[in-house]
């Protein structure tokens, strides 16, 4: 009924209160066939990169191998996965595949409906002073699970889309705030494409489209390398909304 454990090197701890139905079929000369129907009302996961409370977790799953008893030959498949994150957010995935238990590989297409502060907390990004609004995330992931857990490994294939719904964001290292952002952003690894992104900053309103490369690496690691190709229009532009100087200037 309750589970507490620490797994090295991930330093994960969790607590589960759940109901599970498990079926195991054994046939002579074959690998075990394992299936599970799982549901839980509360699951807490805390690590260096993840800090979330998960509720109403549901999935069905199966365990299989490629006719080999080595641990790297096994894989687990979760179907019809759904869960609530914290109090208001959710994640659903038709299928989650975890291959190679020695060095796990995760493959999934997951859809998240998140409040903005939940997304930034899950990404362990603290370099902001204010964030609000909602973000819908369609995420495709194919690569090492260690990457998500903060263990250094090769970059997985990550791509998808973000739908920003009245996102309000103030970054600590940027002199102006994003008071309201609406629109869609496609991403693949460290490149993004903006589709008529509408945002307001102070009295200024703008429409943006274009691409950016090395964006996440530049922001998260505070380093150079950002390349941007941006088109923007504004019907109500105020220079002072982006001017960091405290002195008044003549026009």
N, C-alpha and C positions, 0 to 999 in steps of 0.2 A: 504493500500500500504506500510506503514511503521509501524514497531512495536518496541517499546522499553519497557522493563520490567525488574524488579528485583524479583526473586523468593527466598524466604527464605526456608531452611537455605543455599541454594546453592550459593547465591549471583551471579546469572547468569544475564547477560545482552546481548541483541541481537538486530540486525537490519535486517529486511527482506524486500526485494523488490521482489514481487512475483506475479504469476498468479495462481489461484486455482479454480477448479471446484468442487463444493460440492453438494452431493445429500443425502437427508434424507428421509427415508421411515418410516411411522408410521402405525401400524396396531393395531386395538383395542385388548386389553388384552395381548399385547406383548411389549417387550422392543424396543426402537428405533433402527433402522438399519441405520448406518451412513457410507457413502463411500466418498472418496475424491481423486481427481487427483491433484497433487501438483507439481509445478515447480518454481524455483527461480534462479535468476542470481547471487545473493549475499546474504550471511548470515554470520554474524560475531558472534562468541561465545567466551566469555572471562570469566574465573573463575580462582580459585586458581590452578586447575589441568589442565585446557584446555585453550589454546590460539591459535585460528586458524581462518582463513578466508575460508569460504566454498562457492564454486561457482557451478553453473549448477546442482543444487539439483533437483532430479527427484524421484517421487515414486507415487504409488497408495496405498490407505489405506482404512481400514474399522474399525469401532468401534462396539463392541458387549459386552454382559454381559451374565452371567449364570442364567438368569431369576430372578435376584435380583437387586434392585435399590441401594444397598450399593455401595459406591465408590470403595471398594476393589474388587467388583465383575466384574468390567469392564476391558476390555483389548482392545488394539489397535494393528492392524497388518498392517505393511507396506510391500508392495511387489515391487520387481524390483527396489530396492533403488540404486541410484548412485549419486556420487557427486565428485567434484574436491576439493582438500584441498590445500590451499595456491596457488602457481602458477603452480606447476608441478606435484602434487601428486593426487591420486585418491582412492576412496573406492567404492566397489560394494557389494551388499548383495541381494540374491534372496528374503529373508524374514527377517523382524525384528519384534519381538513380545514383547510388553510391557504389563505386567499383573499387576493387583492390583494397582490402582492409589493412594491408601493410603500409601503403602510402595512398590514402583515399582520394579518388577522383569523383567530383560531384557534377552531375549533369541535370539541368532542370530549366524549365520556363515557369517563372513564378510572377504573380501579379499582386502587388502591394497597394493598399490604400492607407496612407500614413499622414499623420499630422507632421508638419515640418520639423518640429523639435524632436520627434521620435526618430526621423530619418537621420538627423545630424548626430543624435546620441548613438544610434546604431553604428554609424560610420566613425564614431569616436572623434568627431570634429568639434573642438571646443573654441575655435578662434572666431567666435561671434558673440555679440553682446545682446542681440535680440533676434528672435525668429518666431514667425507664426504663419498660419495658413495651412494648406493641405497639398499633398503631392501624391499622384498616382504613378506607380512605377511598374513597367513591364520589363522584367529582367530575364535575360537568357545567360546562363552560366555553364561553362564547360572547362573544367580545370581542377587543379589540386584544391582540396578542402583546406589545407594548411594556410592558403592565402587569406581566407576569410577569418582564420583564427590568429592572424598576426605572426605566423611563422614564415620566415623568408623562403620564398620559392619562386619558380617561374610564373609570370603573369598569365592568368587564365584567359580564355576567350570570353569576354564580357561585352554584351551589347543589349540594347533595348531602347526604351523611351520614357521620358518624364513628362507628365502633364502637370503644370503648375497652376494652382488655383488660389489666387489672392495671396501669394507668398510675400511676406514682409521679412526683410533680412537686413541686418546691420553687421558687416564684417569689421573686426577690430582694426585691420590694417588698411581699410579703405575709408577715405574721408567723407563719403556720402553714403546714404542708406538707400536700399531698394524698398520703397514704401509699399508698392503693390506690383506683383509680377503675374502675368497670365500668358499661357501659351504652351507650346510643345517643344521639347528638346530630344533629339535622337542622339544616342551615344554608342560608341564602340571603342573599348579600351579607354585610351586617354584623349579621344577626339570627340567633339560634339558638333551638332548642327542645329541651329535655331530656326524655327519656323514662325516668322512674324510674331516675335515675342514682344508683348506690350508691357511696359513698366512705367512706374511713376517714381520720381525722386524729388521731394519738395514740391515745387510748382511745375516741374518739368514732366511732360509726358513724351514717350518715345516708342517707336516701332523698330525692332531689330530683327535682322535675319543674317545668316552667315555661318561661318565655321570657326572653331578654335581647336588648336592642337597643344598637347602637353599641359592642358588646363589643370587637371587634378594634381599632377605632379608638382606644378608650380605653386598651387595654393596650399596643398597639404604639406609639402616639404619646404615651402618658402624659398624657392630657388628660381633661377632664370630658365628660359626655354619656351615660354609662352609665345605662340604664333596665332594671330587672329586675323580673319578676313571678314569684316563686318560692314553691313549696310544698315544705315538707320535714317529715319525721318522723324521730325518732331513738329507739331503744330503749335507747341507752347514750350519754348526752350528758354531756360534761365541759367546763365553762366554761373551765377553765384551758388546755385545748388551743388556745383561740383568744384568750387574754388575753396581750397583749404586755407587760404590766407585770411587772417583776422582783420586785415586792413581794408578799408573801403577804397575802391578804385573808381576813378572818373571814367565816364564813357563818352 
